[in-house]
Every structure is written in structure tokens, then in C-alpha cells.
Amino acid sequence: MTDDEIERLATGFCDCTLPKAAWTHGAHFATALWLILRRADVDSERDMPAMIRRYNESVGGVNSDTQGYHETITQASLHMTRVLLAELPRDGSLSCAFAALMASSLASKDWPFAYWSREKLMSAAARRAWVAPDIQPLPQI
């Protein structure tokens, strides 16, 4: 994705005009990158949960104990995005950061299972609030 494509995707998410089919695994990370690198007015860890819930509802989704917003995955994804960014040169390119992210283990939807058991991560408790990894800790920045 180009910088402009990432910005269009992320702004579509923010203003709830992004089609539901476009809210993919990669789109989640592209939006996280854009928020972290381009929106200093947004505290991603604090603000993204409400943004995701609002977006989900805008496309007819629900946020419950079994579907929709997932706190642990969101916070872990933001953390891992920051870990990856700390390893990259600070050239400001969203597209380069996105390419690096998609070339990493984070490109797989299953990346969290290196840190959490399926049972723990898919629990209602992990959906509602942060639940620490039970297999190994997340890498530090």
C-alpha cells in the first residue's frame, strides 16, 4: 500500500465510511501505523478501543463477549506495531513501515498464539480487558 492508500483507509475507518469488507487484518495494522505516525492528537492505546467499537457498530457489527472488539488483541497489536517501528529507520514512510510489518510474523492472523493460548486469548475476559500472555511475554521496546 502507498502512503496515500493507507491514509484513505485509516481516515475511512475514523469517519466510519470504510466498507466492512475493507476492514481486514492488514487494514487494522495500517490504521495503527497511521494513528501512531500521523496523528499525534490521538493516544492509540486509549482512543482506538472506542474507535473500533464505533466503527464495528457503524457497519452493523456488535461488540460482545464473542465478537467485535477485542481489548487484548488490540493492545497487543498496538504494542507490537511500536516494537516494529522501534526497529525501523525513522523516514516517516507509512508504506515502508507497512511493508515491513506485512513481511513480519504480524502478517499472520495467528501471531498472537505465540504469546497466548487459544483458550486464554479467546476468552470473554480477554475480549473485555487486557489479559497478560500465558505462553511468553511480548517483546519489549
WOSULZI-V969639 format. One record per backbone hydrogen bond with DSSP energy under -1.0 kcal/mol. CO is the residue of the C=O (numbers start at 1). NH is the residue of the N-H. Records with the same first field share a line. If there is no record, write none. Layout:
CO=NH ; NH
This chain:
2=6
3=7
4=8
5=9
6=10
7=11
8=12
9=13
10=14
11=15
12=17 ; 18
13=16
19=22
20=23
22=24
24=28
25=29
26=30
27=31
28=32
29=33
30=34
31=35
32=36
33=37
34=38
35=39
39=42
42=44
43=47
44=48
47=51
48=52
49=53
50=54
51=55
52=56
53=57
54=58
55=59
56=61
57=60
67=64
70=74
71=75
72=76
73=77
74=78
75=79
76=80
77=81
78=82
79=83
80=84
81=85
82=86
84=87
85=88
89=91
93=97
94=98
95=99
96=100
97=101
98=102
99=103
101=104
104=107
105=108
108=111
110=113
111=114
112=115 ; 116
115=135 ; 136
117=121
118=122
120=123
123=127
124=128
125=129
126=72
127=71
